[in-house]
Amino acid sequence: MATALPSTPTRTPPVPAAARRRRRRVLLGAGAALVALLGGYTAWSNTHPVRLTASIEIEASSSEVWHVLTGFSAYPQWNPFMTSTEVTSQGGLLEEGATLRTVMHDRTGDTVFTPELLTVEPGRELRWLGKTGPGWIADGEHRFVIDEIGGGRVRLTQSEAFTGVAVPFVEGQLRSDTLPQFRAMNEALARRAEAAARE
């Protein structure tokens, strides 16, 4: 019969100072590389926007289209995408620097944004900037441009440029869910403006 020998605890020899310094340099280098990679990705995602664009020709004047586009109180009656929009900044005026509260609808549900108006050029352009979280997470610069094309017609172009670190991960969803809503809104706006032009 074998007798078990008492076990003696084994001690790990101390790590030499040179090895500790080397490990520390490797960890610091890896950390610096990670920070540089994240910084580069953040810069890239903010300089390479995802753009969505939808245009439609409308048999109405630019002022009639502008009236429908900026008649926010009527949005619940006709707008399938922006189901509610109002100027919420003090004074309630549609002017550059004003804040909006907009409820946007797509197949995933409703989302509330509070963008700031960047451009208000009656009969020509309405543009705002909406942010999700800090500016580097996701920003959307939404724009409506009305171009006279002659013969009592205009072209309405609705577009948005999305930037931020989250945007590349949701680009497919933006194209499949949001872009069709741009088209639906453009078509509904055209019907409403053309009906007003016939009156």
SEFI-626634 format. One line per field, with one value per residue: x, y, z of N, C-alpha, C in turn; residue in one letter. Coordinates in steps of 0.05 Angstrom, whole numbers, plus 5000, padded with zeros to 4 digits. Layout:
# residues N
nxx = (X / ...)
nyy = (Y / ...)
nzz = (Z / ...)
caxx = (X / ...)
cayy = (Y / ...)
cazz = (Z / ...)
cxx = (X / ...)
cyy = (Y / ...)
czz = (Z / ...)
type = (A / ...)
***
This chain:
# residues 199
nxx = (5017 / 5011 / 5036 / 5010 / 5046 / 5058 / 5033 / 5069 / 5062 / 5067 / 5105 / 5097 / 5147 / 5172 / 5155 / 5202 / 5227 / 5237 / 5205 / 5155 / 5154 / 5156 / 5107 / 5072 / 5084 / 5065 / 5010 / 4996 / 5008 / 4971 / 4924 / 4929 / 4927 / 4875 / 4845 / 4861 / 4840 / 4784 / 4777 / 4790 / 4750 / 4705 / 4714 / 4714 / 4661 / 4633 / 4646 / 4631 / 4573 / 4509 / 4464 / 4397 / 4349 / 4292 / 4251 / 4199 / 4155 / 4111 / 4048 / 4040 / 4049 / 4111 / 4099 / 4050 / 4065 / 4102 / 4067 / 4036 / 4077 / 4097 / 4052 / 4043 / 4003 / 3965 / 3987 / 3972 / 3927 / 3941 / 3995 / 4035 / 4084 / 4112 / 4077 / 4062 / 4081 / 4110 / 4127 / 4167 / 4199 / 4208 / 4161 / 4144 / 4154 / 4168 / 4229 / 4300 / 4341 / 4300 / 4265 / 4237 / 4185 / 4178 / 4142 / 4159 / 4139 / 4146 / 4148 / 4167 / 4147 / 4134 / 4177 / 4204 / 4231 / 4271 / 4289 / 4333 / 4320 / 4355 / 4355 / 4308 / 4276 / 4228 / 4186 / 4227 / 4269 / 4273 / 4306 / 4333 / 4368 / 4373 / 4389 / 4413 / 4427 / 4494 / 4529 / 4563 / 4541 / 4491 / 4469 / 4421 / 4412 / 4360 / 4325 / 4286 / 4276 / 4252 / 4245 / 4233 / 4208 / 4184 / 4126 / 4085 / 4099 / 4135 / 4194 / 4199 / 4247 / 4264 / 4310 / 4360 / 4419 / 4455 / 4498 / 4549 / 4572 / 4537 / 4508 / 4528 / 4513 / 4458 / 4444 / 4420 / 4368 / 4351 / 4348 / 4309 / 4264 / 4258 / 4267 / 4224 / 4183 / 4196 / 4183 / 4128 / 4109 / 4123 / 4089 / 4038 / 4040 / 4044 / 3993 / 3960 / 3978 / 3969 / 3914 / 3899 / 3919 / 3884 / 3837)
nyy = (4977 / 5043 / 5101 / 5166 / 5223 / 5281 / 5341 / 5395 / 5464 / 5498 / 5551 / 5608 / 5634 / 5700 / 5751 / 5776 / 5843 / 5865 / 5835 / 5850 / 5903 / 5898 / 5871 / 5911 / 5951 / 5926 / 5921 / 5976 / 5993 / 5962 / 5984 / 6037 / 6029 / 6010 / 6055 / 6090 / 6063 / 6064 / 6120 / 6133 / 6105 / 6132 / 6183 / 6170 / 6151 / 6197 / 6228 / 6202 / 6200 / 6165 / 6168 / 6184 / 6192 / 6219 / 6238 / 6276 / 6298 / 6352 / 6379 / 6437 / 6502 / 6529 / 6557 / 6535 / 6483 / 6492 / 6513 / 6468 / 6434 / 6462 / 6468 / 6448 / 6435 / 6407 / 6358 / 6308 / 6295 / 6280 / 6262 / 6206 / 6194 / 6234 / 6241 / 6279 / 6345 / 6401 / 6469 / 6480 / 6515 / 6577 / 6626 / 6601 / 6606 / 6591 / 6589 / 6598 / 6564 / 6552 / 6501 / 6438 / 6390 / 6327 / 6272 / 6213 / 6161 / 6092 / 6024 / 6000 / 6028 / 6088 / 6145 / 6197 / 6260 / 6318 / 6362 / 6416 / 6474 / 6490 / 6515 / 6558 / 6574 / 6604 / 6573 / 6547 / 6518 / 6474 / 6455 / 6414 / 6392 / 6333 / 6297 / 6237 / 6220 / 6238 / 6280 / 6246 / 6196 / 6187 / 6228 / 6264 / 6299 / 6329 / 6346 / 6386 / 6405 / 6449 / 6455 / 6495 / 6472 / 6487 / 6499 / 6503 / 6466 / 6433 / 6404 / 6364 / 6347 / 6304 / 6291 / 6258 / 6260 / 6216 / 6211 / 6186 / 6140 / 6097 / 6093 / 6061 / 6010 / 6009 / 6020 / 5987 / 5981 / 6034 / 6042 / 6003 / 6014 / 6070 / 6100 / 6084 / 6111 / 6164 / 6167 / 6155 / 6199 / 6241 / 6229 / 6234 / 6288 / 6311 / 6297 / 6327 / 6381 / 6386 / 6381 / 6427 / 6465 / 6459 / 6481)
nzz = (5000 / 4982 / 5009 / 5017 / 5003 / 5040 / 5013 / 4988 / 4988 / 4927 / 4905 / 4866 / 4828 / 4836 / 4789 / 4746 / 4746 / 4695 / 4662 / 4681 / 4666 / 4611 / 4601 / 4618 / 4580 / 4534 / 4546 / 4551 / 4499 / 4470 / 4490 / 4473 / 4418 / 4413 / 4429 / 4388 / 4344 / 4355 / 4357 / 4303 / 4276 / 4295 / 4274 / 4219 / 4213 / 4220 / 4178 / 4133 / 4112 / 4114 / 4063 / 4048 / 3998 / 3966 / 3913 / 3881 / 3829 / 3827 / 3811 / 3823 / 3853 / 3881 / 3927 / 3943 / 3954 / 3995 / 4033 / 4047 / 4066 / 4110 / 4141 / 4196 / 4235 / 4207 / 4195 / 4222 / 4193 / 4141 / 4135 / 4130 / 4151 / 4184 / 4234 / 4270 / 4282 / 4312 / 4328 / 4382 / 4409 / 4445 / 4429 / 4384 / 4329 / 4260 / 4247 / 4235 / 4281 / 4315 / 4354 / 4341 / 4354 / 4334 / 4312 / 4285 / 4242 / 4227 / 4203 / 4249 / 4290 / 4330 / 4335 / 4373 / 4358 / 4371 / 4334 / 4312 / 4275 / 4218 / 4168 / 4140 / 4087 / 4056 / 4008 / 3984 / 4016 / 4073 / 4130 / 4180 / 4240 / 4274 / 4334 / 4364 / 4425 / 4447 / 4399 / 4369 / 4368 / 4335 / 4285 / 4246 / 4189 / 4162 / 4103 / 4060 / 3995 / 3948 / 3880 / 3824 / 3763 / 3717 / 3676 / 3714 / 3753 / 3805 / 3835 / 3890 / 3936 / 3985 / 4035 / 4075 / 4114 / 4149 / 4204 / 4249 / 4301 / 4308 / 4261 / 4215 / 4231 / 4229 / 4178 / 4139 / 4160 / 4159 / 4104 / 4090 / 4123 / 4134 / 4085 / 4050 / 4077 / 4069 / 4014 / 4017 / 4046 / 4011 / 3967 / 3991 / 4006 / 3955 / 3933 / 3966 / 3958 / 3903 / 3901 / 3929 / 3893 / 3851 / 3870)
caxx = (5000 / 5027 / 5030 / 5010 / 5065 / 5045 / 5039 / 5081 / 5052 / 5086 / 5104 / 5103 / 5169 / 5164 / 5160 / 5224 / 5219 / 5239 / 5181 / 5132 / 5155 / 5149 / 5078 / 5060 / 5086 / 5047 / 4982 / 4993 / 5007 / 4945 / 4903 / 4932 / 4917 / 4846 / 4836 / 4865 / 4820 / 4758 / 4777 / 4790 / 4723 / 4687 / 4719 / 4705 / 4632 / 4621 / 4653 / 4620 / 4545 / 4490 / 4445 / 4372 / 4337 / 4267 / 4241 / 4173 / 4146 / 4084 / 4034 / 4032 / 4070 / 4128 / 4086 / 4030 / 4079 / 4112 / 4044 / 4029 / 4100 / 4100 / 4027 / 4047 / 3979 / 3949 / 4002 / 3958 / 3906 / 3951 / 4023 / 4038 / 4111 / 4114 / 4048 / 4058 / 4104 / 4103 / 4150 / 4165 / 4215 / 4194 / 4151 / 4131 / 4158 / 4183 / 4253 / 4326 / 4347 / 4277 / 4264 / 4213 / 4180 / 4168 / 4137 / 4162 / 4127 / 4152 / 4137 / 4177 / 4133 / 4138 / 4201 / 4202 / 4256 / 4269 / 4310 / 4336 / 4318 / 4380 / 4348 / 4280 / 4276 / 4201 / 4183 / 4252 / 4284 / 4269 / 4327 / 4338 / 4387 / 4364 / 4410 / 4407 / 4450 / 4514 / 4531 / 4578 / 4525 / 4476 / 4456 / 4407 / 4406 / 4337 / 4323 / 4266 / 4283 / 4231 / 4256 / 4215 / 4217 / 4170 / 4099 / 4069 / 4107 / 4160 / 4205 / 4205 / 4267 / 4267 / 4334 / 4372 / 4446 / 4459 / 4526 / 4553 / 4583 / 4516 / 4495 / 4534 / 4500 / 4429 / 4440 / 4400 / 4342 / 4344 / 4340 / 4285 / 4242 / 4255 / 4265 / 4196 / 4166 / 4201 / 4167 / 4100 / 4103 / 4124 / 4065 / 4015 / 4043 / 4037 / 3964 / 3948 / 3985 / 3956 / 3885 / 3897 / 3924 / 3860 / 3815)
cayy = (5000 / 5067 / 5122 / 5192 / 5241 / 5307 / 5360 / 5420 / 5485 / 5508 / 5580 / 5619 / 5652 / 5728 / 5760 / 5795 / 5871 / 5869 / 5822 / 5867 / 5927 / 5889 / 5866 / 5937 / 5965 / 5912 / 5929 / 6004 / 5994 / 5951 / 6004 / 6060 / 6020 / 6009 / 6083 / 6101 / 6050 / 6076 / 6148 / 6133 / 6096 / 6154 / 6204 / 6160 / 6149 / 6224 / 6241 / 6186 / 6197 / 6148 / 6188 / 6174 / 6213 / 6212 / 6261 / 6274 / 6321 / 6360 / 6399 / 6459 / 6522 / 6525 / 6568 / 6516 / 6460 / 6502 / 6516 / 6441 / 6425 / 6476 / 6469 / 6425 / 6428 / 6389 / 6333 / 6284 / 6290 / 6270 / 6254 / 6179 / 6191 / 6253 / 6242 / 6303 / 6363 / 6428 / 6486 / 6480 / 6536 / 6601 / 6643 / 6583 / 6615 / 6574 / 6605 / 6584 / 6563 / 6542 / 6473 / 6424 / 6364 / 6312 / 6243 / 6199 / 6134 / 6072 / 5998 / 5992 / 6044 / 6117 / 6156 / 6226 / 6275 / 6346 / 6374 / 6445 / 6484 / 6502 / 6532 / 6563 / 6592 / 6599 / 6566 / 6535 / 6497 / 6471 / 6436 / 6412 / 6372 / 6317 / 6282 / 6215 / 6219 / 6258 / 6282 / 6225 / 6171 / 6188 / 6253 / 6263 / 6326 / 6325 / 6369 / 6388 / 6425 / 6453 / 6466 / 6501 / 6458 / 6498 / 6488 / 6501 / 6442 / 6434 / 6378 / 6364 / 6327 / 6300 / 6275 / 6259 / 6250 / 6205 / 6207 / 6177 / 6113 / 6077 / 6093 / 6038 / 5986 / 6010 / 6029 / 5970 / 5988 / 6060 / 6039 / 5987 / 6024 / 6099 / 6110 / 6082 / 6131 / 6189 / 6166 / 6157 / 6227 / 6257 / 6224 / 6246 / 6317 / 6318 / 6296 / 6350 / 6406 / 6387 / 6386 / 6455 / 6480 / 6457 / 6496)
cazz = (5000 / 4979 / 5028 / 5004 / 5014 / 5045 / 4991 / 4997 / 4970 / 4908 / 4904 / 4840 / 4831 / 4830 / 4761 / 4745 / 4740 / 4666 / 4650 / 4689 / 4649 / 4584 / 4601 / 4620 / 4554 / 4515 / 4552 / 4543 / 4469 / 4461 / 4498 / 4455 / 4391 / 4414 / 4429 / 4361 / 4326 / 4361 / 4347 / 4274 / 4268 / 4301 / 4254 / 4193 / 4212 / 4220 / 4152 / 4111 / 4119 / 4099 / 4052 / 4037 / 3981 / 3951 / 3899 / 3867 / 3815 / 3837 / 3795 / 3841 / 3856 / 3904 / 3951 / 3951 / 3966 / 4020 / 4052 / 4057 / 4080 / 4136 / 4156 / 4215 / 4249 / 4190 / 4191 / 4229 / 4173 / 4115 / 4134 / 4141 / 4162 / 4206 / 4242 / 4287 / 4283 / 4322 / 4337 / 4411 / 4421 / 4454 / 4407 / 4365 / 4302 / 4243 / 4240 / 4240 / 4310 / 4330 / 4360 / 4334 / 4365 / 4311 / 4316 / 4259 / 4243 / 4206 / 4210 / 4275 / 4311 / 4330 / 4347 / 4377 / 4355 / 4376 / 4318 / 4311 / 4248 / 4208 / 4145 / 4134 / 4064 / 4046 / 3980 / 3973 / 4032 / 4101 / 4138 / 4209 / 4250 / 4297 / 4346 / 4382 / 4444 / 4440 / 4370 / 4355 / 4367 / 4310 / 4277 / 4220 / 4177 / 4145 / 4085 / 4039 / 3975 / 3927 / 3856 / 3802 / 3739 / 3695 / 3670 / 3738 / 3768 / 3822 / 3844 / 3919 / 3944 / 4014 / 4039 / 4102 / 4116 / 4176 / 4212 / 4277 / 4303 / 4307 / 4235 / 4197 / 4241 / 4223 / 4150 / 4125 / 4171 / 4149 / 4076 / 4087 / 4138 / 4133 / 4058 / 4040 / 4090 / 4054 / 3990 / 4024 / 4054 / 3987 / 3951 / 4005 / 4003 / 3927 / 3929 / 3981 / 3945 / 3877 / 3907 / 3936 / 3869 / 3833 / 3882)
cxx = (5018 / 5018 / 5031 / 5030 / 5051 / 5054 / 5051 / 5071 / 5075 / 5083 / 5112 / 5127 / 5161 / 5172 / 5182 / 5214 / 5219 / 5214 / 5156 / 5131 / 5147 / 5119 / 5063 / 5061 / 5067 / 5018 / 4977 / 4992 / 4981 / 4922 / 4905 / 4922 / 4887 / 4834 / 4838 / 4845 / 4792 / 4756 / 4776 / 4762 / 4703 / 4690 / 4709 / 4674 / 4618 / 4628 / 4643 / 4590 / 4530 / 4469 / 4420 / 4360 / 4313 / 4257 / 4214 / 4167 / 4117 / 4073 / 4022 / 4055 / 4087 / 4115 / 4064 / 4043 / 4090 / 4090 / 4037 / 4052 / 4102 / 4074 / 4026 / 4021 / 3962 / 3963 / 3986 / 3936 / 3916 / 3978 / 4027 / 4065 / 4115 / 4085 / 4042 / 4084 / 4095 / 4129 / 4147 / 4182 / 4198 / 4186 / 4137 / 4133 / 4175 / 4207 / 4278 / 4332 / 4324 / 4279 / 4237 / 4209 / 4166 / 4165 / 4139 / 4153 / 4138 / 4142 / 4146 / 4163 / 4139 / 4164 / 4197 / 4229 / 4251 / 4292 / 4310 / 4336 / 4344 / 4374 / 4318 / 4279 / 4249 / 4201 / 4207 / 4264 / 4276 / 4289 / 4330 / 4358 / 4376 / 4387 / 4399 / 4431 / 4469 / 4519 / 4546 / 4564 / 4510 / 4463 / 4442 / 4401 / 4385 / 4332 / 4301 / 4274 / 4262 / 4245 / 4234 / 4225 / 4201 / 4143 / 4081 / 4075 / 4133 / 4169 / 4211 / 4225 / 4269 / 4291 / 4343 / 4400 / 4450 / 4489 / 4527 / 4561 / 4562 / 4504 / 4502 / 4519 / 4470 / 4424 / 4419 / 4372 / 4333 / 4334 / 4314 / 4261 / 4237 / 4252 / 4237 / 4177 / 4171 / 4183 / 4137 / 4092 / 4103 / 4098 / 4041 / 4016 / 4035 / 4007 / 3951 / 3953 / 3971 / 3926 / 3881 / 3901 / 3900 / 3837 / 3814)
cyy = (5025 / 5088 / 5149 / 5210 / 5268 / 5326 / 5385 / 5442 / 5494 / 5538 / 5589 / 5638 / 5681 / 5734 / 5780 / 5823 / 5876 / 5858 / 5839 / 5891 / 5920 / 5885 / 5893 / 5952 / 5952 / 5921 / 5958 / 6007 / 5984 / 5971 / 6028 / 6053 / 6019 / 6037 / 6095 / 6089 / 6062 / 6105 / 6150 / 6125 / 6119 / 6176 / 6195 / 6161 / 6177 / 6239 / 6225 / 6180 / 6176 / 6168 / 6173 / 6198 / 6203 / 6238 / 6255 / 6300 / 6327 / 6382 / 6420 / 6478 / 6516 / 6536 / 6549 / 6492 / 6468 / 6504 / 6489 / 6431 / 6437 / 6479 / 6446 / 6416 / 6408 / 6362 / 6309 / 6276 / 6276 / 6257 / 6226 / 6175 / 6208 / 6258 / 6266 / 6319 / 6390 / 6442 / 6488 / 6502 / 6560 / 6618 / 6626 / 6590 / 6595 / 6591 / 6590 / 6586 / 6553 / 6512 / 6461 / 6399 / 6348 / 6283 / 6230 / 6170 / 6117 / 6045 / 5988 / 6008 / 6074 / 6125 / 6186 / 6239 / 6304 / 6361 / 6405 / 6454 / 6498 / 6522 / 6534 / 6584 / 6587 / 6594 / 6552 / 6513 / 6498 / 6449 / 6437 / 6391 / 6359 / 6301 / 6260 / 6213 / 6241 / 6258 / 6260 / 6198 / 6169 / 6215 / 6249 / 6292 / 6322 / 6350 / 6365 / 6410 / 6426 / 6467 / 6471 / 6486 / 6467 / 6485 / 6486 / 6477 / 6448 / 6406 / 6381 / 6341 / 6327 / 6282 / 6277 / 6247 / 6242 / 6202 / 6198 / 6148 / 6091 / 6073 / 6069 / 6012 / 5986 / 6019 / 6013 / 5976 / 6015 / 6058 / 6023 / 5999 / 6054 / 6110 / 6107 / 6103 / 6159 / 6190 / 6169 / 6186 / 6245 / 6254 / 6236 / 6276 / 6326 / 6318 / 6320 / 6376 / 6408 / 6392 / 6415 / 6473 / 6480 / 6474 / 6525)
czz = (5000 / 4998 / 5013 / 5018 / 5019 / 5022 / 5002 / 4977 / 4952 / 4906 / 4876 / 4844 / 4824 / 4801 / 4762 / 4737 / 4710 / 4653 / 4657 / 4671 / 4621 / 4581 / 4602 / 4593 / 4533 / 4520 / 4545 / 4513 / 4458 / 4467 / 4479 / 4427 / 4391 / 4414 / 4402 / 4342 / 4330 / 4352 / 4317 / 4264 / 4273 / 4280 / 4227 / 4192 / 4211 / 4194 / 4128 / 4117 / 4102 / 4089 / 4041 / 4021 / 3966 / 3939 / 3886 / 3853 / 3823 / 3819 / 3813 / 3842 / 3880 / 3929 / 3961 / 3965 / 3993 / 4041 / 4064 / 4075 / 4108 / 4152 / 4176 / 4229 / 4233 / 4186 / 4199 / 4208 / 4148 / 4115 / 4146 / 4155 / 4187 / 4216 / 4260 / 4287 / 4293 / 4330 / 4367 / 4424 / 4427 / 4430 / 4386 / 4336 / 4286 / 4232 / 4247 / 4270 / 4327 / 4334 / 4352 / 4352 / 4343 / 4318 / 4288 / 4262 / 4220 / 4217 / 4238 / 4298 / 4308 / 4345 / 4349 / 4375 / 4362 / 4361 / 4320 / 4282 / 4240 / 4185 / 4142 / 4112 / 4050 / 4016 / 3968 / 3990 / 4061 / 4110 / 4168 / 4215 / 4275 / 4308 / 4364 / 4400 / 4437 / 4410 / 4356 / 4354 / 4340 / 4307 / 4250 / 4212 / 4155 / 4128 / 4065 / 4021 / 3954 / 3903 / 3835 / 3777 / 3714 / 3691 / 3694 / 3756 / 3784 / 3827 / 3874 / 3924 / 3974 / 4018 / 4068 / 4100 / 4145 / 4181 / 4241 / 4278 / 4301 / 4279 / 4217 / 4206 / 4235 / 4195 / 4136 / 4134 / 4161 / 4120 / 4073 / 4101 / 4134 / 4105 / 4046 / 4053 / 4078 / 4029 / 3996 / 4031 / 4029 / 3970 / 3964 / 4003 / 3975 / 3923 / 3942 / 3967 / 3918 / 3880 / 3913 / 3911 / 3850 / 3844 / 3873)
type = (M / A / T / A / L / P / S / T / P / T / R / T / P / P / V / P / A / A / A / R / R / R / R / R / R / V / L / L / G / A / G / A / A / L / V / A / L / L / G / G / Y / T / A / W / S / N / T / H / P / V / R / L / T / A / S / I / E / I / E / A / S / S / S / E / V / W / H / V / L / T / G / F / S / A / Y / P / Q / W / N / P / F / M / T / S / T / E / V / T / S / Q / G / G / L / L / E / E / G / A / T / L / R / T / V / M / H / D / R / T / G / D / T / V / F / T / P / E / L / L / T / V / E / P / G / R / E / L / R / W / L / G / K / T / G / P / G / W / I / A / D / G / E / H / R / F / V / I / D / E / I / G / G / G / R / V / R / L / T / Q / S / E / A / F / T / G / V / A / V / P / F / V / E / G / Q / L / R / S / D / T / L / P / Q / F / R / A / M / N / E / A / L / A / R / R / A / E / A / A / A / R / E)
***
